[in-house]
Amino acid sequence: MPIVPTQATANPETSIITLAAYARHIQACECGFFGVVNGPECVYSSGCRAVWTKEQRDWAQYYLAEAQYEIEKQARYFIGRRWVVDEEHNYENPVLTNYGYVHSGGVKTETAIQDGAAVSHATDPATVGPIATTVTDINEIHVYHPGSDLEIIPSSITLSGGAVSFEIPRCRMVKPELQDNPSAGLEYSTLTNFSQTVDVKRIYNTNNNPATLVYRKCQTRTDCTDTEKTACLCVRYPKIGSVAVEPDCLYTCGRLYKVKLNYYAGRRFVDDNGLLHPWARQAQDAIIRLAHAKMPHPACDCDAASEMWARDRNVIVDGFGRYQRGGMTPFGPQEGAWVAWEFAEDMKLRRGAVL
């Protein structure tokens, strides 16, 4: 059966909350949100039908990404898995990584499943495939506008019998060169506004160059050089990020003093079937509410969006102007900041220490 992909398919360099998910959360008509007018979904929508501009979408994405970063910094792990590159530590064995829930050492790897796959706009959602593939993890399969790194979020992915198929709402497929849409919007019925092909890729982890040891070898007291050597990384305790880096030249290579790590880490946002873990909806809500607390004005003028923004921006004070709820959080005094802070504290990774 089709599997509805979650926000985990979003670009990890931006936010795990896709723009499509955010539009749904604030009850915005999806086509209008993506700059398209006269889409059937908008005609019957009881929510906001306003046409958004690229500037507005980028603005919302910026605050979603900033909110997620702050929550992750406090929780000490990523919400959803991603890659860390060249994280430096003084050499010791084992090493504690900056972020917990380490899955394995390695780097992000990208391979083509099919470039230029045809899109059928005969129905909405549009359809792509079936496309033959040997990939078995649905979370590794991603769809992009052709020849670009702009990801498209399908509404469903079906992986069965060595083939993958997609359903993608038309309004999510506005061509990259048209995404800076006019305020009047792009016409839904004009198919040339939308990509006719897509690139389907596999994005996955490979255990290449997981660690680099930096050692110093001195010929004389003043003649010292640094040399780098690739080493193996063994994950000892994944949750707390304890990893062992074993040199193969401990007594011959010189004085080890630094290590650089490449690793794949984060708390899984979805299971093997692409379905949300129970805690993930709390994470979604915390990110969105903190993003609203940071926004100086609502993302749009729609009633639902404005009401959510006002709720999350609200600061409760007593008759003397003192903050309620115990004061101010590191995220701020707003209600949205409090919700996010309480989530981050409840879910925080705690590591023991010995003095």
C-alpha positions in Angstrom: 0.0 0.0 0.0 1.1 3.6 -0.5 3.2 5.1 2.3 2.8 8.8 3.1 6.2 10.2 3.5 6.8 12.5 6.5 8.7 15.6 7.2 11.8 13.5 7.4 12.2 13.9 3.7 12.8 17.6 4.0 16.2 19.0 3.3 18.1 18.6 6.6 20.1 21.8 5.9 16.8 23.7 6.2 14.2 22.1 8.5 12.6 18.8 9.1 9.3 20.6 8.7 8.5 20.8 5.0 6.7 23.8 3.6 3.8 21.5 2.6 3.5 20.4 6.2 3.7 23.9 7.5 1.0 25.0 5.0 -1.3 22.2 6.3 -0.5 23.2 9.9 -1.6 26.8 9.5 -4.7 25.7 7.4 -3.4 27.4 4.2 -4.5 26.3 0.8 -1.5 24.4 -0.5 -1.7 25.7 -4.1 -2.0 29.3 -2.9 0.9 28.7 -0.5 3.1 27.6 -3.4 2.1 30.5 -5.6 -0.6 28.9 -7.7 -4.1 30.1 -8.3 -7.3 28.3 -9.3 -6.2 24.9 -8.0 -9.2 22.7 -7.1 -8.0 22.2 -3.6 -8.2 25.9 -3.0 -11.7 26.3 -4.4 -13.2 24.1 -1.8 -10.8 25.1 1.0 -12.2 26.7 4.2 -8.7 27.9 5.1 -6.5 30.6 3.8 -6.6 30.9 0.0 -4.1 33.7 -0.3 -1.2 33.5 -2.8 2.2 33.4 -1.1 5.3 34.8 -2.6 8.7 33.1 -2.5 9.9 35.7 -0.1 7.1 34.7 2.3 7.9 31.0 2.0 11.6 31.6 2.5 10.9 33.7 5.5 8.8 30.9 7.1 11.4 28.3 6.3 14.1 30.5 7.9 12.3 30.6 11.2 11.4 26.9 11.1 15.1 26.1 10.6 16.3 28.4 13.3 13.8 27.0 15.8 14.8 23.5 15.0 18.5 24.4 15.4 17.9 25.9 18.9 15.8 22.9 20.0 18.5 20.4 18.8 21.3 22.4 20.4 19.4 22.1 23.7 18.4 18.4 23.3 22.0 17.5 22.1 20.8 15.4 19.2 19.3 15.9 15.7 15.6 15.5 15.1 15.9 13.1 12.2 19.1 11.8 10.9 21.8 13.8 9.2 25.5 13.9 8.6 28.3 15.7 10.6 31.5 16.5 8.7 35.0 17.1 10.2 33.9 17.5 13.8 37.1 18.1 15.7 38.1 16.8 19.1 41.3 16.5 21.1 42.4 12.9 20.7 41.2 10.5 23.3 39.7 7.1 23.2 36.8 6.9 23.4 35.6 10.2 22.0 32.2 11.8 22.9 30.6 13.3 19.8 28.9 16.7 20.0 25.6 15.1 19.1 24.1 11.9 20.5 22.2 9.0 18.8 25.1 8.2 16.5 24.1 5.6 13.9 27.5 5.0 12.3 30.6 6.7 11.0 30.4 7.8 7.4 29.5 10.4 4.8 26.5 11.4 2.8 26.4 9.6 -0.5 24.1 10.3 -3.5 23.4 8.1 -6.5 20.9 8.3 -9.3 18.0 5.9 -9.4 16.6 7.6 -12.6 17.3 11.0 -14.0 14.6 12.7 -16.1 11.8 10.4 -15.0 8.6 11.3 -16.8 5.8 13.0 -14.8 2.1 12.3 -15.8 -0.1 15.3 -15.1 -3.2 13.5 -16.3 -4.5 13.4 -12.7 -3.8 15.4 -9.6 -1.7 14.2 -7.7 0.6 13.7 -10.6 2.3 10.3 -10.9 5.8 9.2 -11.5 6.9 5.6 -12.1 7.0 2.7 -11.5 10.8 2.9 -11.6 13.0 -0.1 -11.2 15.3 0.1 -8.1 17.3 -2.1 -5.8 16.8 0.3 -2.9 14.9 -1.3 0.0 14.7 1.6 2.5 12.0 4.0 1.5 13.6 6.8 3.5 16.6 6.8 1.2 14.5 7.6 -1.9 14.1 11.3 -2.8 12.7 13.3 -5.7 14.2 16.5 -7.2 13.5 19.0 -9.8 15.5 17.9 -12.9 19.2 18.9 -12.7 18.9 20.7 -9.4 19.1 20.1 -5.6 15.6 21.4 -5.0 13.7 18.5 -3.4 10.0 17.8 -4.2 8.0 16.2 -1.4 5.6 13.4 -2.7 2.3 12.8 -1.0 2.9 9.1 -1.2 5.6 6.6 -2.2 4.9 3.0 -3.1 8.0 0.7 -3.0 7.1 -2.9 -4.0 8.5 -5.7 -6.1 11.7 -3.9 -7.0 10.0 -0.7 -8.3 9.1 2.6 -6.8 6.2 4.9 -7.7 5.2 8.4 -6.5 2.2 10.6 -6.2 3.0 14.4 -6.1 0.4 17.2 -5.9 0.8 19.4 -8.9 1.3 22.6 -7.0 4.4 21.2 -5.3 6.0 20.9 -8.7 6.3 24.6 -9.8 9.4 24.9 -12.0 12.5 26.3 -10.1 12.7 29.3 -12.5 9.1 30.2 -11.8 9.1 29.8 -8.0 9.6 33.5 -7.5 6.0 33.8 -8.5 4.1 37.1 -9.1 1.7 38.1 -6.3 -1.2 37.3 -8.7 0.0 33.7 -8.8 0.7 31.1 -11.5 -2.2 29.5 -13.3 -3.0 25.9 -12.2 -4.2 24.8 -15.6 -1.1 25.9 -17.4 1.0 22.7 -17.3 4.1 24.5 -18.5 4.3 26.0 -15.1 5.2 22.6 -13.6 8.1 20.2 -14.0 7.5 17.5 -16.6 10.3 15.3 -15.4 12.0 14.7 -12.1 15.3 13.2 -10.9 14.9 10.3 -8.5 17.9 9.7 -6.2 19.1 7.6 -3.4 20.6 9.5 -0.5 22.3 7.3 2.0 25.2 6.8 4.4 28.4 5.0 3.4 31.1 4.2 5.9 33.9 6.0 4.1 36.5 8.1 5.9 34.7 8.0 9.2 37.7 9.4 11.2 40.9 11.3 10.5 43.7 11.2 13.0 46.0 14.2 13.2 49.4 13.5 14.6 52.6 15.5 15.0 56.0 14.1 14.3 59.1 16.1 15.2 62.5 15.6 13.7 63.9 18.3 16.0 62.5 20.6 18.6 61.7 23.2 15.9 61.0 20.9 12.9 57.5 19.5 13.5 54.9 18.5 10.9 51.3 17.5 11.1 50.1 14.5 9.2 46.6 13.1 8.7 45.7 9.4 8.6 42.3 7.8 8.1 41.2 5.6 10.9 38.3 3.3 11.8 35.4 4.5 13.9 33.5 2.1 16.1 30.2 3.2 17.8 30.3 2.0 21.4 27.3 3.6 22.9 25.1 5.2 20.2 22.7 7.2 22.4 25.4 9.2 24.2 27.7 9.4 21.2 30.6 7.4 22.6 32.8 6.3 19.7 36.2 4.6 19.6 38.8 5.7 17.1 41.6 3.1 16.7 44.9 4.1 15.1 47.0 1.4 13.5 50.3 3.2 14.2 50.1 4.0 17.9 53.8 3.8 18.6 55.2 4.7 15.2 53.1 7.6 13.7 54.0 10.2 16.3 52.0 12.2 18.9 48.3 12.0 18.3 46.6 15.2 19.4 43.5 15.7 17.3 40.8 13.7 15.6 38.2 14.7 13.0 35.0 12.7 12.8 32.5 12.1 10.0 29.3 10.4 11.2 25.6 9.9 10.7 23.5 10.7 13.7 20.1 11.7 14.9 17.0 10.4 16.5 14.9 8.6 14.0 11.9 10.6 13.0 10.2 7.8 11.2 10.2 4.0 11.2 11.2 1.6 8.5 7.9 2.1 6.8 8.2 5.9 6.7 5.7 6.4 9.4 6.1 8.9 12.3 7.4 7.8 15.6 5.1 8.7 18.5 7.3 11.5 19.8 7.7 13.1 16.4 4.4 15.0 16.5 5.5 16.7 19.7 8.7 17.7 17.9 6.8 19.1 15.0 4.6 21.1 17.3 7.6 22.4 19.3 9.5 23.5 16.2 6.5 25.3 14.7 5.5 27.1 17.9 9.0 28.3 18.6 9.2 29.5 15.0 6.1 31.5 15.5 7.5 32.9 18.8 10.5 34.2 16.8 8.5 35.7 13.9 8.0 39.5 14.3 4.7 39.2 12.5 2.4 36.5 11.3 3.5 34.4 8.3 0.3 35.6 6.5 -2.9 37.5 7.2 -5.1 34.4 7.4 -7.2 34.1 10.5 -5.9 30.6 11.5 -2.2 31.6 10.9 -2.6 34.9 12.7 -4.4 33.2 15.7 -1.6 30.6 16.0 1.1 33.3 15.8 -0.7 35.5 18.4 -1.0 32.4 20.7 2.7 31.6 20.4 3.9 35.2 20.6 1.8 35.9 23.7 3.8 36.7 26.9 1.8 36.3 30.2 2.7 38.8 32.8 1.0 39.7 36.1 -0.2 43.1 37.2 3.4 44.2 38.0 4.7 43.3 34.6 6.5 40.2 35.9 6.7 37.0 33.7 4.5 34.2 34.7 5.3 30.5 34.3 8.6 31.0 36.2 10.2 33.7 34.2 12.0 33.5 30.8 13.4 30.5 29.0 16.6 30.6 27.0 14.3 30.6 24.0 12.4 33.7 25.2 9.4 34.5 27.3 6.7 33.8 24.7 4.2 30.9 25.0 5.7 29.2 22.0 9.1 29.4 23.5 7.9 27.8 26.7 6.3 24.9 24.8 9.5 24.3 22.8 11.7 24.7 26.0 9.7 22.1 27.9 9.9 19.7 25.0 13.6 20.1 24.7 14.2 19.7 28.4 11.9 16.6 28.5 13.7 15.0 25.5 17.2 16.2 26.4 20.1 13.8 26.1 21.9 13.6 29.5 25.4 12.3 29.9 26.9 11.3 33.2 30.2 12.6 34.4 32.7 11.8 37.1 34.7 14.6 38.9 
